[in-house]
Amino acid sequence: MATPKTFPIKESEKEIKALMKKNSPMLIKRLHALLIFKQHENRGISKREVAEKTGVNHNSIQSWRTAYIKGGIKHLLAHKMVGYKTSVITGEQKKALEAQLNKPDNGIVGFVELLAWFNQKFCTDVNYYTFHGYVVREFKAKIKTARKTHINKNEAAVEAFKKTSLHSAGKSYRKRKNNTQP
């Protein structure tokens, strides 16, 4: 078994603990690993033991240790996460999209038709998956939802259907109920 790698740590335990209180949860894990290395600075501690104590993969511990050795605390706390990309859809486009989604007579059945409408109206070429994710995230839209009302809906026909269907449904229910009872 190889001996654990030892390296000098410039910061004191107190300084590392103070940094742990100031930083984000992602960086706290790195500082916790550094604190453990500091506590075992003289005799050394293996990366696997540190990984076990911090609950992080040993490869992460190794890369953090290497980063500290190469560039100190500044290099250890540097990360390449930049956040979210800016949206492809502008505020004006979002308002038009919202208006189109809330129209009961828009005639759009699914995301493919909505995307075609959007690309035609704004002369864009937005990717389907990008568009789908945006619409679901921003408007909580679902792919298989019925429209509020049909484009050619006839209110009189609906009322007539309700009157006849309730009456006949009641008769058939009573027939079944009477036939099953002894």
RAGIZI-V776475 format. One record per residue. N is the residue number from 0. RES is the residue in one letter. OMEGA is omega in whole degrees, -180 to 180 (none if undefined). D_FIRST is the distance of its C-alpha to the first C-alpha in Angstrom with 1 decimal. Layout:
N_RES_OMEGA_D_FIRST, N_RES_OMEGA_D_FIRST
This chain:
0_M_-178_0.0, 1_A_177_3.8, 2_T_-179_6.6, 3_P_-180_9.1, 4_K_177_12.2, 5_T_179_15.2, 6_F_-178_18.7, 7_P_177_22.2, 8_I_-174_24.2, 9_K_-176_27.9, 10_E_176_29.3, 11_S_179_29.5, 12_E_-180_28.6, 13_K_179_32.4, 14_E_180_32.8, 15_I_179_30.0, 16_K_177_31.6, 17_A_177_34.9, 18_L_179_33.7, 19_M_-180_32.4, 20_K_-175_35.9, 21_K_-170_37.5, 22_N_-179_35.5, 23_S_-179_35.5, 24_P_179_33.2, 25_M_-178_31.2, 26_L_179_30.4, 27_I_178_29.9, 28_K_179_26.6, 29_R_-180_25.4, 30_L_177_26.7, 31_H_177_25.1, 32_A_179_21.7, 33_L_178_22.7, 34_L_178_23.9, 35_I_176_20.6, 36_F_179_18.9, 37_K_-180_21.9, 38_Q_179_21.6, 39_H_-174_18.0, 40_E_-176_19.0, 41_N_-176_18.5, 42_R_179_15.0, 43_G_178_13.7, 44_I_-177_12.6, 45_S_-180_10.5, 46_K_180_13.0, 47_R_177_12.5, 48_E_178_13.6, 49_V_179_16.4, 50_A_179_17.3, 51_E_-179_17.7, 52_K_-178_19.8, 53_T_-178_22.0, 54_G_-179_22.4, 55_V_178_21.7, 56_N_-177_19.6, 57_H_178_16.3, 58_N_176_17.9, 59_S_179_20.7, 60_I_180_18.5, 61_Q_-179_17.0, 62_S_177_20.6, 63_W_178_22.0, 64_R_179_19.5, 65_T_179_20.4, 66_A_180_24.1, 67_Y_-179_24.0, 68_I_-178_22.6, 69_K_-172_25.2, 70_G_178_28.2, 71_G_-175_27.8, 72_I_179_29.1, 73_K_-180_31.9, 74_H_179_29.6, 75_L_-176_27.4, 76_L_178_30.6, 77_A_176_32.2, 78_H_-174_32.3, 79_K_179_34.4, 80_M_-175_36.0, 81_V_-180_39.8, 82_G_-176_41.4, 83_Y_175_44.1, 84_K_176_46.2, 85_T_-176_49.9, 86_S_176_52.0, 87_V_-176_53.9, 88_I_-177_56.8, 89_T_180_59.0, 90_G_178_60.7, 91_E_179_64.1, 92_Q_179_62.6, 93_K_180_60.9, 94_K_179_64.4, 95_A_179_66.1, 96_L_179_63.4, 97_E_178_63.8, 98_A_180_67.5, 99_Q_179_67.2, 100_L_-177_64.9, 101_N_176_67.3, 102_K_180_70.4, 103_P_-177_71.5, 104_D_-176_73.4, 105_N_177_70.9, 106_G_-180_70.7, 107_I_-176_66.9, 108_V_-176_65.2, 109_G_-177_61.5, 110_F_-179_59.0, 111_V_178_59.9, 112_E_179_63.5, 113_L_178_62.6, 114_L_179_60.3, 115_A_177_63.2, 116_W_-178_65.6, 117_F_-179_63.2, 118_N_180_62.5, 119_Q_-177_66.3, 120_K_-175_67.4, 121_F_179_65.0, 122_C_180_64.7, 123_T_175_60.9, 124_D_-178_58.3, 125_V_178_55.8, 126_N_-178_53.1, 127_Y_-176_53.7, 128_Y_176_50.3, 129_T_-178_50.5, 130_F_-180_54.0, 131_H_179_53.2, 132_G_-180_50.4, 133_Y_-178_52.6, 134_V_179_55.5, 135_V_-178_53.5, 136_R_-174_51.7, 137_E_-173_54.9, 138_F_-180_57.6, 139_K_-179_55.7, 140_A_178_57.5, 141_K_-175_56.9, 142_I_-176_57.3, 143_K_177_59.5, 144_T_179_62.0, 145_A_175_65.7, 146_R_180_67.9, 147_K_177_69.9, 148_T_178_73.2, 149_H_-178_74.2, 150_I_-176_76.0, 151_N_-176_79.1, 152_K_179_79.1, 153_N_-176_82.6, 154_E_-179_83.0, 155_A_179_86.1, 156_A_179_84.5, 157_V_180_81.6, 158_E_179_84.0, 159_A_179_86.0, 160_F_-180_82.9, 161_K_-179_81.8, 162_K_-177_85.3, 163_T_-177_85.6, 164_S_178_82.0, 165_L_-179_82.0, 166_H_-179_85.3, 167_S_178_84.3, 168_A_178_80.9, 169_G_179_82.6, 170_K_-177_84.9, 171_S_177_82.2, 172_Y_-180_80.1, 173_R_178_83.2, 174_K_-179_84.0, 175_R_-179_80.5, 176_K_180_80.5, 177_N_-180_84.0, 178_N_-177_83.1, 179_T_-179_80.0, 180_Q_180_81.7, 181_P_none_83.7
